[in-house]
Amino acid sequence: MRWVPVRDYEAMSRLAADRLFDVIWNRVEAGADVSLGLATGRTMVRLYELLAGRLNQAAVDLSRLVTFNLDEYVGPDGGVWPSTTP
C-alpha cells in the first residue's frame, strides 16, 4: 500500500471514492463479483456520499456487489475492544 498525503477531509474522501469507484467499475465491466469491506462511522460519511453519487450517475449495476460492514475493532489479544461511546 502506498500512503498518499491529502490536504483535508474532502480531498481524502474524493480520492478514496475515486479509487473505490474505479475498482468497482473495472470488476463490473469484467463481469466479476465485487466484495468490499466498508468501515462504519462518521469518518466515512462523505466518502460514501461521493461514491454513491458516482455509482448512480454512471448507472453501475451493483447486483454482484457484496459489502462487509466493519463496525468493531479487534484488540491485540484477538478480542473485540469495548465501545468508547457513552
N, C-alpha and C positions, 0 to 999 in steps of 0.2 A: 504494500500500500504506500502511496505517496501522499504526504501532507501538502495541502495547498493553502497558503495564507490568503485570507479574505479580509476586507475592510470592516465588515459588520454583519449583523444577523441576516439582513436582507440579502446580501451578497452570498452568504453561506447557503441560505435557503434556495436561492436561484441556481447556484452551482449544483447543489445536490439534486434538486428537482430535474435539472437538465440531464444529469448523469443517469438518474433513475429512468427518466423518460427514454433515453437512448437505449438502455438495457432492455426495457420492456418492449419498445418498438422493434428492436432487432430480433428479439425472441419471437414475438408475434408474427413478424414478417417471415421468419424461418419456419413457422408452423409448430414451434416448440412450446412446451409448458413453461410457465413463469412462476417461480416461487420467490417470495420476498419476505425477509424478516424486517418488520417495521417496529420501531421504537414508539412507545406511547409517551404522553406528557406534553407539556406546553412548548418545549423547545422545538418540537417537530411541526407545530400547527401551520406555520407559514409555508414550510417546505411542502406539506401535503396539500395545502390550498393551491399552490403553484403547479404541482404535479397533476392534480385533478383537473385544473384548467387546461393544461396542455393535452392531457389524455382525451378530455371531452372535445376540445377543439379539433383534434386530429381524428376523432371518432374511432379510437383504437378499440378493437374487440378484446375485451378482458375476460372472455369466457374460460380461458385457460390459465387465468391468474389465481394463485392461491397465496394468501398472506398469513404470516405467523406474527401476531401482535405480542410484542415483548413488554411485559409490564412489571417484572420482578427482577431483582438483582441477586446474583449468586455470590456468596462470600467465599473467602479463600478456603474455608472448610467444606465447601460444597453445599452448604445450607443456604436458604433464602434469607436475606437480611430483613429485619423488621422494618416496617414503614417508619419514615421520619416525619410523616404528616400527622399533625394533631388530630 
